[in-house]
Amino acid sequence: AAQRAGDLPGFGSGGIGISAHLDNEVQNLIRTVEQQRSDELATAVKLLLNGEKLWVVGFGDNYSLVHFARAQLIKVRPDIRIIPLSGFSVPEEFASISSADVMLACGVGRRTRAFRNITLSAKRAGARVILLTDTAGPRDAANADVILRCRSIGVAMFDSMTAAVSLLTYLCAALAARIGDAAIERMRLIENIHADWGDVIAGDL
């Protein structure tokens, strides 16, 4: 039988309390950190460091994670590819992947056939794959070199991406630390370009 809106989490007359939302997000972060293995994190950072090109991939709700990850990674190292790239065919973009590359695949929550196909094709091309997900099965283990799990339980009708964003932030920060002086010089260059172009507005808009 179809459920009424009032029977679904978050649709009742009281809605969702901000305290319940906060408690849920904190638990997602705590559980995510508790289940991380230091060797897997270190391997993921090493792969991101040594990849000739980095590919950040995700579809649907994961597309926001893809944009966030690339926005951080491009600050500290060059040649970060994104899939899907709006307006462009995925196979044409993917054709330049090589065995020297690394893919960071964001697969939190619902995953599509396109996501499964691209991670499988990346492995067939010899690229290394880091999978960020909330759940993983035997097929994921076969298609990924490292699996980093994050808890995405939502307090209402939506999955939570808080832990995924936090884990991505950690990976990018750890990568910047491993890159060292070159990352600092790149960030300085970026800031100088912003200053030269005068495109950062100080104060109120």
CYANA upper distance limits for C-alpha pairs under 8 A (distance plus 0.5 A):
  3 GLN  CA      7 ASP  CA      6.76
  3 GLN  CA      8 LEU  CA      7.74
  4 ARG  CA      8 LEU  CA      7.54
  5 ALA  CA     11 PHE  CA      6.07
  5 ALA  CA     12 GLY  CA      7.73
  6 GLY  CA     11 PHE  CA      5.57
  6 GLY  CA     12 GLY  CA      4.98
  6 GLY  CA     13 SER  CA      7.74
  7 ASP  CA     11 PHE  CA      7.54
  7 ASP  CA     12 GLY  CA      7.26
  8 LEU  CA     12 GLY  CA      7.60
  8 LEU  CA    157 MET  CA      8.18
  9 PRO  CA    155 VAL  CA      8.10
  9 PRO  CA    156 ALA  CA      5.36
  9 PRO  CA    157 MET  CA      6.67
 10 GLY  CA     14 GLY  CA      8.36
 10 GLY  CA     15 GLY  CA      5.28
 10 GLY  CA     16 ILE  CA      5.75
 10 GLY  CA    155 VAL  CA      8.36
 10 GLY  CA    156 ALA  CA      5.53
 10 GLY  CA    157 MET  CA      7.20
 11 PHE  CA     15 GLY  CA      6.18
 16 ILE  CA     20 ALA  CA      7.53
 16 ILE  CA     21 HIS  CA      7.60
 16 ILE  CA    155 VAL  CA      8.27
 16 ILE  CA    156 ALA  CA      7.77
 17 GLY  CA     21 HIS  CA      6.89
 18 ILE  CA     22 LEU  CA      6.63
 19 SER  CA     23 ASP  CA      6.61
 20 ALA  CA     24 ASN  CA      6.66
 20 ALA  CA    155 VAL  CA      7.72
 21 HIS  CA     25 GLU  CA      6.78
 21 HIS  CA    155 VAL  CA      6.48
 22 LEU  CA     26 VAL  CA      6.65
 23 ASP  CA     27 GLN  CA      6.74
 24 ASN  CA     28 ASN  CA      6.72
 24 ASN  CA    153 ILE  CA      8.21
 24 ASN  CA    154 GLY  CA      7.59
 24 ASN  CA    155 VAL  CA      6.72
 25 GLU  CA     29 LEU  CA      6.83
 25 GLU  CA    154 GLY  CA      8.44
 25 GLU  CA    160 SER  CA      7.91
 25 GLU  CA    162 THR  CA      7.21
 25 GLU  CA    163 ALA  CA      8.20
 26 VAL  CA     30 ILE  CA      6.66
 27 GLN  CA     31 ARG  CA      6.47
 28 ASN  CA     32 THR  CA      6.51
 28 ASN  CA    150 CYS  CA      8.15
 28 ASN  CA    151 ARG  CA      5.71
 28 ASN  CA    152 SER  CA      7.02
 28 ASN  CA    153 ILE  CA      7.46
 28 ASN  CA    162 THR  CA      8.08
 28 ASN  CA    163 ALA  CA      6.51
 29 LEU  CA     33 VAL  CA      6.68
 29 LEU  CA    151 ARG  CA      7.84
 29 LEU  CA    162 THR  CA      7.80
 29 LEU  CA    163 ALA  CA      5.54
 29 LEU  CA    166 SER  CA      8.26
 30 ILE  CA     34 GLU  CA      6.60
 31 ARG  CA     35 GLN  CA      6.81
 31 ARG  CA    150 CYS  CA      8.33
 31 ARG  CA    151 ARG  CA      7.22
 32 THR  CA     36 GLN  CA      7.17
 32 THR  CA    149 ARG  CA      7.42
 32 THR  CA    150 CYS  CA      5.35
 32 THR  CA    151 ARG  CA      6.07
 32 THR  CA    163 ALA  CA      7.04
 35 GLN  CA    149 ARG  CA      8.07
 36 GLN  CA     40 GLU  CA      8.03
 36 GLN  CA     41 LEU  CA      7.78
 36 GLN  CA    148 LEU  CA      7.65
 36 GLN  CA    149 ARG  CA      7.92
 37 ARG  CA     41 LEU  CA      6.86
 38 SER  CA     42 ALA  CA      6.57
 39 ASP  CA     43 THR  CA      6.61
 40 GLU  CA     44 ALA  CA      6.65
 40 GLU  CA    146 VAL  CA      6.90
 40 GLU  CA    147 ILE  CA      8.19
 40 GLU  CA    148 LEU  CA      8.02
 41 LEU  CA     45 VAL  CA      6.77
 41 LEU  CA    148 LEU  CA      8.21
 41 LEU  CA    171 LEU  CA      8.20
 42 ALA  CA     46 LYS  CA      6.64
 43 THR  CA     47 LEU  CA      6.66
 43 THR  CA    146 VAL  CA      7.89
 44 ALA  CA     48 LEU  CA      6.79
 44 ALA  CA    130 ILE  CA      7.03
 44 ALA  CA    146 VAL  CA      7.03
 44 ALA  CA    171 LEU  CA      8.30
 45 VAL  CA     49 LEU  CA      6.59
 45 VAL  CA    171 LEU  CA      6.86
 45 VAL  CA    174 ALA  CA      7.25
 45 VAL  CA    175 LEU  CA      6.11
 46 LYS  CA     50 ASN  CA      6.69
 46 LYS  CA    175 LEU  CA      8.29
 47 LEU  CA     51 GLY  CA      6.36
 47 LEU  CA    102 VAL  CA      7.05
 47 LEU  CA    128 ARG  CA      7.96
 48 LEU  CA     54 LEU  CA      7.48
 48 LEU  CA    102 VAL  CA      7.12
 48 LEU  CA    175 LEU  CA      7.49
 49 LEU  CA    175 LEU  CA      6.90
 49 LEU  CA    178 ARG  CA      7.93
 49 LEU  CA    179 ILE  CA      7.55
 51 GLY  CA    100 ALA  CA      6.46
 51 GLY  CA    101 ASP  CA      5.23
 51 GLY  CA    102 VAL  CA      5.55
 52 GLU  CA     79 ASP  CA      8.43
 52 GLU  CA    100 ALA  CA      6.01
 52 GLU  CA    101 ASP  CA      5.55
 52 GLU  CA    102 VAL  CA      7.87
 53 LYS  CA     79 ASP  CA      5.99
 53 LYS  CA     80 ILE  CA      6.65
 53 LYS  CA     81 ARG  CA      7.68
 53 LYS  CA     97 ILE  CA      8.44
 53 LYS  CA    100 ALA  CA      7.90
 53 LYS  CA    101 ASP  CA      5.39
 53 LYS  CA    102 VAL  CA      6.94
 54 LEU  CA     79 ASP  CA      7.05
 54 LEU  CA     80 ILE  CA      5.36
 54 LEU  CA     81 ARG  CA      6.44
 54 LEU  CA    101 ASP  CA      6.52
 54 LEU  CA    102 VAL  CA      5.57
 54 LEU  CA    103 MET  CA      6.24
 54 LEU  CA    104 LEU  CA      7.79
 55 TRP  CA     80 ILE  CA      6.46
 55 TRP  CA     81 ARG  CA      5.13
 55 TRP  CA     82 ILE  CA      6.21
 55 TRP  CA     83 ILE  CA      7.74
 55 TRP  CA    101 ASP  CA      8.07
 55 TRP  CA    102 VAL  CA      6.71
 55 TRP  CA    103 MET  CA      4.98
 55 TRP  CA    104 LEU  CA      6.50
 55 TRP  CA    105 ALA  CA      8.43
 56 VAL  CA     66 VAL  CA      6.35
 56 VAL  CA     69 ALA  CA      7.85
 56 VAL  CA     70 ARG  CA      7.27
 56 VAL  CA     80 ILE  CA      7.77
 56 VAL  CA     81 ARG  CA      6.65
 56 VAL  CA     82 ILE  CA      5.44
 56 VAL  CA     83 ILE  CA      6.81
 56 VAL  CA    103 MET  CA      6.38
 56 VAL  CA    104 LEU  CA      5.33
 56 VAL  CA    105 ALA  CA      6.42
 56 VAL  CA    106 CYS  CA      8.07
 57 VAL  CA     63 TYR  CA      8.25
 57 VAL  CA     66 VAL  CA      6.58
 57 VAL  CA     82 ILE  CA      6.50
 57 VAL  CA     83 ILE  CA      5.32
 57 VAL  CA     84 PRO  CA      7.29
 57 VAL  CA    103 MET  CA      7.71
 57 VAL  CA    104 LEU  CA      6.76
 57 VAL  CA    105 ALA  CA      5.25
 57 VAL  CA    106 CYS  CA      6.50
 57 VAL  CA    115 PHE  CA      8.36
 58 GLY  CA     62 ASN  CA      5.52
 58 GLY  CA     63 TYR  CA      5.65
 58 GLY  CA     65 LEU  CA      7.96
 58 GLY  CA     66 VAL  CA      6.38
 58 GLY  CA     83 ILE  CA      7.21
 58 GLY  CA     84 PRO  CA      7.68
 58 GLY  CA    105 ALA  CA      6.55
 58 GLY  CA    106 CYS  CA      5.45
 58 GLY  CA    107 GLY  CA      6.84
 58 GLY  CA    115 PHE  CA      7.33
 59 PHE  CA     63 TYR  CA      5.58
 59 PHE  CA     84 PRO  CA      7.65
 59 PHE  CA    106 CYS  CA      8.49
 59 PHE  CA    107 GLY  CA      8.35
 59 PHE  CA    111 ARG  CA      7.99
 59 PHE  CA    112 THR  CA      7.83
 59 PHE  CA    115 PHE  CA      7.38
 61 ASP  CA     65 LEU  CA      8.36
 62 ASN  CA     66 VAL  CA      6.88
 62 ASN  CA    106 CYS  CA      6.50
 62 ASN  CA    107 GLY  CA      6.96
 62 ASN  CA    108 VAL  CA      7.00
 63 TYR  CA     67 HIS  CA      6.86
 64 SER  CA     68 PHE  CA      6.71
 65 LEU  CA     69 ALA  CA      6.52
 65 LEU  CA    106 CYS  CA      7.44
 65 LEU  CA    164 ALA  CA      8.23
 65 LEU  CA    165 VAL  CA      7.28
 66 VAL  CA     70 ARG  CA      6.67
 66 VAL  CA     82 ILE  CA      7.73
 66 VAL  CA    106 CYS  CA      7.37
 67 HIS  CA     71 ALA  CA      6.55
 67 HIS  CA     82 ILE  CA      8.44
 68 PHE  CA     72 GLN  CA      6.99
 68 PHE  CA    165 VAL  CA      8.31
 69 ALA  CA     73 LEU  CA      6.60
 69 ALA  CA    168 LEU  CA      6.86
 69 ALA  CA    169 THR  CA      8.14
 69 ALA  CA    172 CYS  CA      8.17
 70 ARG  CA     74 ILE  CA      6.32
 70 ARG  CA     80 ILE  CA      7.08
 70 ARG  CA     81 ARG  CA      8.41
 70 ARG  CA     82 ILE  CA      7.85
 71 ALA  CA     75 LYS  CA      7.41
 72 GLN  CA     76 VAL  CA      7.88
 72 GLN  CA    169 THR  CA      8.22
 72 GLN  CA    172 CYS  CA      6.90
 73 LEU  CA     77 ARG  CA      6.73
 73 LEU  CA     80 ILE  CA      7.69
 73 LEU  CA    172 CYS  CA      6.55
 74 ILE  CA     78 PRO  CA      6.25
 74 ILE  CA     79 ASP  CA      7.91
 74 ILE  CA     80 ILE  CA      6.72
 75 LYS  CA    183 ALA  CA      8.05
 75 LYS  CA    186 ARG  CA      7.34
 75 LYS  CA    187 MET  CA      6.39
 75 LYS  CA    190 ILE  CA      8.12
 76 VAL  CA    176 ALA  CA      6.41
 76 VAL  CA    179 ILE  CA      8.26
 76 VAL  CA    182 ALA  CA      8.21
 76 VAL  CA    183 ALA  CA      5.03
 76 VAL  CA    184 ILE  CA      7.84
 76 VAL  CA    186 ARG  CA      6.60
 76 VAL  CA    187 MET  CA      6.97
 77 ARG  CA    183 ALA  CA      7.07
 77 ARG  CA    186 ARG  CA      7.90
 83 ILE  CA     90 VAL  CA      7.27
 83 ILE  CA     93 GLU  CA      8.16
 83 ILE  CA     94 PHE  CA      8.46
 84 PRO  CA     88 PHE  CA      8.03
 84 PRO  CA     89 SER  CA      8.32
 84 PRO  CA     90 VAL  CA      6.50
 85 LEU  CA     89 SER  CA      8.21
 85 LEU  CA     90 VAL  CA      7.83
 85 LEU  CA     93 GLU  CA      8.49
 88 PHE  CA     92 GLU  CA      8.23
 88 PHE  CA     93 GLU  CA      7.94
 89 SER  CA     93 GLU  CA      7.14
 90 VAL  CA     94 PHE  CA      6.44
 91 PRO  CA     95 ALA  CA      6.43
 92 GLU  CA     96 SER  CA      8.41
 97 ILE  CA    101 ASP  CA      7.04
 97 ILE  CA    122 ALA  CA      7.91
 97 ILE  CA    125 ALA  CA      7.69
 97 ILE  CA    127 ALA  CA      7.98
 98 SER  CA    125 ALA  CA      6.57
 98 SER  CA    126 GLY  CA      7.19
 98 SER  CA    127 ALA  CA      6.61
 99 SER  CA    125 ALA  CA      6.26
 99 SER  CA    126 GLY  CA      4.61
 99 SER  CA    127 ALA  CA      4.85
 99 SER  CA    128 ARG  CA      8.02
100 ALA  CA    126 GLY  CA      7.99
100 ALA  CA    127 ALA  CA      6.60
101 ASP  CA    127 ALA  CA      5.57
101 ASP  CA    128 ARG  CA      7.08
102 VAL  CA    127 ALA  CA      5.97
102 VAL  CA    128 ARG  CA      5.24
102 VAL  CA    129 VAL  CA      6.32
102 VAL  CA    130 ILE  CA      8.09
103 MET  CA    122 ALA  CA      8.00
103 MET  CA    127 ALA  CA      7.51
103 MET  CA    128 ARG  CA      6.66
103 MET  CA    129 VAL  CA      5.22
103 MET  CA    130 ILE  CA      6.55
104 LEU  CA    129 VAL  CA      6.57
104 LEU  CA    130 ILE  CA      5.31
104 LEU  CA    131 LEU  CA      6.61
104 LEU  CA    132 LEU  CA      7.91
105 ALA  CA    119 THR  CA      7.85
105 ALA  CA    129 VAL  CA      7.49
105 ALA  CA    130 ILE  CA      6.52
105 ALA  CA    131 LEU  CA      5.37
105 ALA  CA    132 LEU  CA      6.61
106 CYS  CA    131 LEU  CA      6.66
106 CYS  CA    132 LEU  CA      5.45
106 CYS  CA    133 THR  CA      6.89
107 GLY  CA    111 ARG  CA      6.48
107 GLY  CA    115 PHE  CA      8.19
107 GLY  CA    131 LEU  CA      7.47
107 GLY  CA    132 LEU  CA      6.41
107 GLY  CA    133 THR  CA      5.38
107 GLY  CA    134 ASP  CA      8.10
108 VAL  CA    132 LEU  CA      7.33
108 VAL  CA    133 THR  CA      4.93
108 VAL  CA    134 ASP  CA      5.81
108 VAL  CA    135 THR  CA      8.04
108 VAL  CA    152 SER  CA      7.93
108 VAL  CA    161 MET  CA      8.49
108 VAL  CA    164 ALA  CA      8.38
109 GLY  CA    133 THR  CA      7.84
109 GLY  CA    134 ASP  CA      7.06
109 GLY  CA    135 THR  CA      8.25
109 GLY  CA    152 SER  CA      8.01
109 GLY  CA    159 ASP  CA      7.64
111 ARG  CA    115 PHE  CA      6.87
111 ARG  CA    116 ARG  CA      8.09
112 THR  CA    116 ARG  CA      7.13
113 ARG  CA    117 ASN  CA      6.55
114 ALA  CA    118 ILE  CA      6.63
115 PHE  CA    119 THR  CA      6.86
116 ARG  CA    120 LEU  CA      6.66
117 ASN  CA    121 SER  CA      6.55
118 ILE  CA    122 ALA  CA      6.52
119 THR  CA    123 LYS  CA      6.87
119 THR  CA    129 VAL  CA      7.68
119 THR  CA    143 ASN  CA      6.79
119 THR  CA    144 ALA  CA      8.10
120 LEU  CA    124 ARG  CA      6.81
120 LEU  CA    143 ASN  CA      6.15
121 SER  CA    125 ALA  CA      6.67
122 ALA  CA    126 GLY  CA      7.00
122 ALA  CA    127 ALA  CA      5.90
122 ALA  CA    128 ARG  CA      7.89
122 ALA  CA    129 VAL  CA      7.84
123 LYS  CA    127 ALA  CA      5.86
123 LYS  CA    128 ARG  CA      7.00
123 LYS  CA    129 VAL  CA      7.54
123 LYS  CA    143 ASN  CA      6.75
123 LYS  CA    144 ALA  CA      8.08
128 ARG  CA    144 ALA  CA      7.71
128 ARG  CA    145 ASP  CA      6.63
129 VAL  CA    143 ASN  CA      7.79
129 VAL  CA    144 ALA  CA      5.34
129 VAL  CA    145 ASP  CA      5.83
129 VAL  CA    146 VAL  CA      7.21
130 ILE  CA    144 ALA  CA      6.40
130 ILE  CA    145 ASP  CA      6.49
130 ILE  CA    146 VAL  CA      5.37
130 ILE  CA    147 ILE  CA      6.49
130 ILE  CA    148 LEU  CA      8.00
131 LEU  CA    144 ALA  CA      6.62
131 LEU  CA    145 ASP  CA      8.36
131 LEU  CA    146 VAL  CA      6.70
131 LEU  CA    147 ILE  CA      5.26
131 LEU  CA    148 LEU  CA      6.59
132 LEU  CA    147 ILE  CA      6.58
132 LEU  CA    148 LEU  CA      5.40
132 LEU  CA    149 ARG  CA      6.43
132 LEU  CA    150 CYS  CA      7.80
132 LEU  CA    164 ALA  CA      8.08
133 THR  CA    147 ILE  CA      7.83
133 THR  CA    148 LEU  CA      6.87
133 THR  CA    149 ARG  CA      5.53
133 THR  CA    150 CYS  CA      6.56
134 ASP  CA    149 ARG  CA      5.58
134 ASP  CA    150 CYS  CA      5.40
134 ASP  CA    151 ARG  CA      5.97
134 ASP  CA    152 SER  CA      6.74
135 THR  CA    149 ARG  CA      7.33
136 ALA  CA    140 ASP  CA      6.25
136 ALA  CA    141 ALA  CA      7.80
136 ALA  CA    147 ILE  CA      8.32
136 ALA  CA    149 ARG  CA      8.40
137 GLY  CA    141 ALA  CA      7.01
138 PRO  CA    142 ALA  CA      6.94
139 ARG  CA    143 ASN  CA      6.85
140 ASP  CA    144 ALA  CA      6.50
141 ALA  CA    145 ASP  CA      7.86
141 ALA  CA    147 ILE  CA      7.91
150 CYS  CA    163 ALA  CA      6.43
150 CYS  CA    164 ALA  CA      6.33
150 CYS  CA    167 LEU  CA      8.18
151 ARG  CA    160 SER  CA      8.43
151 ARG  CA    163 ALA  CA      6.89
151 ARG  CA    164 ALA  CA      8.18
152 SER  CA    159 ASP  CA      6.01
152 SER  CA    160 SER  CA      5.12
152 SER  CA    161 MET  CA      6.47
152 SER  CA    162 THR  CA      8.06
152 SER  CA    163 ALA  CA      7.39
152 SER  CA    164 ALA  CA      8.14
153 ILE  CA    159 ASP  CA      6.11
153 ILE  CA    160 SER  CA      6.26
154 GLY  CA    158 PHE  CA      6.02
154 GLY  CA    159 ASP  CA      5.06
154 GLY  CA    160 SER  CA      5.43
161 MET  CA    165 VAL  CA      6.68
162 THR  CA    166 SER  CA      6.71
163 ALA  CA    167 LEU  CA      6.58
164 ALA  CA    168 LEU  CA      6.68
165 VAL  CA    169 THR  CA      6.61
166 SER  CA    170 TYR  CA      6.80
167 LEU  CA    171 LEU  CA      6.79
168 LEU  CA    172 CYS  CA      6.72
169 THR  CA    173 ALA  CA      6.63
170 TYR  CA    174 ALA  CA      6.48
171 LEU  CA    175 LEU  CA      6.53
172 CYS  CA    176 ALA  CA      6.67
173 ALA  CA    177 ALA  CA      6.81
174 ALA  CA    178 ARG  CA      6.81
175 LEU  CA    179 ILE  CA      6.67
176 ALA  CA    180 GLY  CA      6.66
176 ALA  CA    183 ALA  CA      6.36
177 ALA  CA    183 ALA  CA      8.42
179 ILE  CA    183 ALA  CA      6.19
180 GLY  CA    184 ILE  CA      7.08
181 ASP  CA    185 GLU  CA      6.61
182 ALA  CA    186 ARG  CA      6.65
183 ALA  CA    187 MET  CA      6.74
184 ILE  CA    188 ARG  CA      6.67
185 GLU  CA    189 LEU  CA      6.63
186 ARG  CA    190 ILE  CA      6.73
187 MET  CA    191 GLU  CA      6.72
188 ARG  CA    192 ASN  CA      6.64
189 LEU  CA    193 ILE  CA      6.75
190 ILE  CA    194 HIS  CA      6.83
191 GLU  CA    195 ALA  CA      6.68
192 ASN  CA    196 ASP  CA      6.53
193 ILE  CA    197 TRP  CA      6.61
194 HIS  CA    198 GLY  CA      6.44
194 HIS  CA    199 ASP  CA      6.30
194 HIS  CA    200 VAL  CA      7.00
195 ALA  CA    199 ASP  CA      7.49
195 ALA  CA    200 VAL  CA      7.76
201 ILE  CA    205 LEU  CA      7.92
